[in-house]
Amino acid sequence: MSAENLVGTWVKFPAPEVVEVLAAAGLDVVVIDLEHATLDLTTVSRMIGVARDRGVRPFVRVSGRTARDVQPVLDAGAAGIVVPHVDDVAAAREAVQAIRFPPLGERGASPSGRAGGWGQTSLPDYLSTGADVCVIAQIESLEGLDNIGAIAGVLGIDGVFIGEVDLAASTGMAVDVPALRARIEQAEAVCHAGGFVLAGGAADGAEAALRFARGYQLVLVGTDIGFLRRGAAQARESVQIPGGAEQPAPPETGRRSVAAELTRIVADVWFEIDHTDGSMVSGHFTPDANLTITGGALHGKAEIDAFYSARHARGPRVSRHCVTNLHVLEADERRASALSVLILYAEDGEAPRRRTNPTLIADVYDDFVQQDGRWLIHDRRIVAQFLPEQNTLTVPGR
């Protein structure tokens, strides 16, 4: 990949026309998502063909790093491959082995496909185009952040993508938590010092501009799904029905601000539970707050303090709480309610094969109130959606 700044987006809808529309919008890159979208290889091949015809670079995020994962999309003419879950040099080398032609890798040769001009490209020219495929390693864990310089330095890797959403999921921390933010910035500095190509995602154009200002060369802005959803919502909100009762929705900027603040509070609570002695947790609750967990209920800051202090006293933390998909259900100047999804991970096994597995998935309903200029949790209800057969989650009964 060259040093130019490229703007792209994720493609998740299984329709080649989507790629055509995005190309007409002037994007430089589309990343067709085979990892997290319901796409089949026939549709992906057609998308790649449309992208090439329309002058936009077709990248594909594959679901693994074996020949079976990458060979079909390479034969279809993908200009780039995004490889997920690259945590170390061994994983990066495995990806290179599957994607690059010999002697660097072991990619199989078949000039009869689109990548070989349907058999019209000479074998030397066909093999030389293999070096033009951009290989991006996606970093999704703290281990990957720590190894980012070594990963980016593997011969055959062209760049690294820092997946902040994935990092939030794997660490249980929101991306704006200072501890995680510092690790990301340190990884960015390593890439800048080494001259490595850096890629990342952004929610909108303003965030993308910040990424470019921080030295990123490829930024993926939103998704095709997000563009459709936001456009439809804006169109609906702009319609004034004659004679209808006017019930204006909260300003989007105000709702975003509230959502960002509530997300920070929720993330801080789980971070303090995992990484501190729990003594600060109740500071995010009102004095008469209620906390209901599957199996019991707590009332007031004193009981909340006692519960989390006892939890800390049981020993070192081997669990991590990850909160995701927070949605503001209602909000005004004094009150707000939100729904988020909690995933509790616990360590299982011994090093070096220790793994972290989900042991609880729950919906978390929070009611917030404004007190002294701060949002505080007044009522929290944790409703388990998944529990293992041996349930070790307990709370004091009343």
Long-range contacts (C-beta under 8 A, 24 or more apart in sequence): 1-80, 1-134, 1-136, 1-158, 1-159, 1-197, 1-217, 1-218, 3-197, 3-217, 4-217, 5-212, 5-216, 5-217, 5-218, 5-219, 6-57, 6-217, 6-218, 6-219, 7-208, 7-219, 7-221, 8-57, 8-59, 8-218, 8-219, 8-220, 8-221, 9-220, 9-221, 9-222, 9-223, 9-224, 9-227, 10-61, 10-201, 10-220, 10-222, 10-223, 10-224, 11-37, 11-47, 11-223, 11-224, 12-36, 12-37, 12-39, 12-223, 12-224, 12-225, 13-37, 13-224, 13-225, 13-228, 14-38, 14-39, 14-40, 14-43, 15-43, 16-43, 16-46, 16-47, 16-49, 16-50, 17-50, 18-47, 18-224, 19-47, 19-50, 19-51, 19-54, 19-56, 19-58, 20-50, 20-54, 22-56, 22-224, 23-50, 23-51, 23-54, 23-55, 23-56, 24-54, 27-56, 28-56, 28-57, 29-56, 29-57, 29-59, 29-80, 29-218, 29-220, 30-56, 30-57, 30-58, 30-59, 31-59, 31-60, 31-61, 31-80, 31-82, 31-220, 32-58, 32-59, 32-60, 32-61, 32-73, 32-78, 33-61, 34-60, 34-61, 34-62, 34-63, 34-73, 35-61, 35-62, 35-63, 35-84, 36-61, 41-72, 41-73, 41-76, 44-72, 44-73, 44-76, 45-72, 45-73, 45-76, 45-114, 48-73, 48-76, 48-77, 48-78, 48-114, 49-76, 49-77, 49-114, 51-79, 52-77, 52-79, 52-114, 59-134, 59-136, 61-138, 65-91, 65-94, 65-95, 65-98, 66-94, 66-98, 67-98, 67-106, 67-107, 67-108, 69-98, 70-95, 70-98, 70-99, 70-107, 71-98, 71-107, 71-108, 74-99, 74-107, 74-115, 74-133, 75-110, 75-113, 75-114, 75-115, 75-116, 76-113, 76-114, 76-115, 77-113, 77-114, 77-115, 78-133, 79-132, 79-133, 79-134, 80-133, 80-134, 80-135, 80-136, 80-158, 81-133, 81-134, 81-135, 81-136, 82-136, 82-138, 82-161, 83-135, 83-136, 83-137, 83-138, 84-138, 84-140, 84-163, 85-138, 85-140, 85-141, 86-137, 86-138, 86-139, 86-140, 86-144, 86-151, 86-160, 87-139, 87-140, 87-141, 87-143, 87-144, 87-147, 88-143, 88-144, 88-147, 88-150, 88-151, 89-147, 89-150, 89-151, 89-154, 91-137, 91-151, 92-137, 92-151, 92-154, 92-157, 93-154, 93-156, 95-135, 95-137, 95-156, 95-157, 96-135, 96-154, 96-155, 96-156, 96-157, 99-133, 99-135, 99-156, 100-130, 100-131, 100-133, 100-135, 100-156, 101-127, 101-130, 101-131, 104-155, 104-156, 105-156, 134-158, 134-159, 135-159, 136-160, 136-161, 136-197, 136-199, 136-218, 137-161, 138-163, 138-166, 139-163, 139-167, 139-187, 140-166, 140-167, 140-169, 140-170, 141-166, 141-167, 141-170, 141-171, 142-167, 142-170, 142-171, 142-183, 145-183, 145-184, 145-186, 145-187, 148-187, 148-190, 148-191, 149-190, 149-191, 149-193, 149-194, 149-196, 152-191, 152-194, 152-196, 152-197, 153-194, 153-196, 158-197, 159-196, 159-197, 159-198, 159-199, 159-217, 159-218, 160-191, 160-196, 160-197, 160-198, 160-199, 161-199, 161-200, 161-201, 161-218, 162-187, 162-188, 162-198, 162-199, 162-200, 163-200, 163-201, 164-200, 164-201, 165-201, 168-322, 168-324, 169-322, 169-324, 169-343, 170-322, 170-356, 171-320, 171-322, 172-270, 172-271, 172-274, 172-320, 172-321, 172-322, 172-323, 172-343, 172-345, 173-267, 173-271, 174-263, 174-264, 174-267, 174-271, 174-323, 176-264, 176-267, 177-267, 177-268, 177-271, 179-271, 179-275, 188-214, 188-215, 191-215, 250-331, 250-332, 254-331, 255-328, 255-331, 258-328, 258-331, 258-336, 259-326, 259-327, 259-328, 259-338, 261-375, 262-326, 262-328, 262-336, 262-338, 262-366, 262-368, 262-375, 263-323, 263-326, 265-368, 265-375, 265-377, 266-323, 266-326, 266-338, 266-340, 266-364, 266-366, 267-323, 269-377, 270-321, 270-322, 270-323, 270-342, 273-308, 273-311, 273-321, 274-317, 274-319, 274-320, 274-321, 275-317, 276-312, 277-309, 277-312, 278-305, 278-308, 278-309, 278-311, 278-312, 279-305, 279-308, 279-309, 281-305, 281-308, 282-308, 284-376, 284-377, 285-376, 285-377, 285-378, 285-380, 286-369, 286-371, 286-376, 286-377, 286-378, 288-378, 289-376, 289-377, 289-378, 289-379, 289-380, 290-378, 290-379, 290-380, 291-380, 291-382, 292-380, 292-381, 292-382, 293-382, 293-393, 293-395, 294-362, 294-382, 294-383, 294-384, 294-387, 294-393, 295-391, 295-393, 295-394, 295-395, 295-397, 296-394, 296-395, 296-396, 296-397, 296-398, 297-395, 297-398, 298-395, 298-396, 299-398, 303-396, 306-396, 307-395, 307-396, 318-346, 318-347, 319-344, 319-345, 319-346, 319-347, 319-359, 320-344, 320-345, 320-346, 320-356, 321-345, 323-364, 333-370, 334-369, 334-370, 335-367, 335-368, 335-369, 335-370, 336-367, 336-368, 336-375, 337-365, 337-366, 337-367, 337-368, 338-365, 338-366, 338-368, 339-363, 339-364, 339-365, 339-366, 340-364, 340-366, 342-382, 358-386, 359-387, 359-388, 359-392, 360-384, 360-386, 360-387, 360-388, 360-393, 361-385, 361-386, 362-386
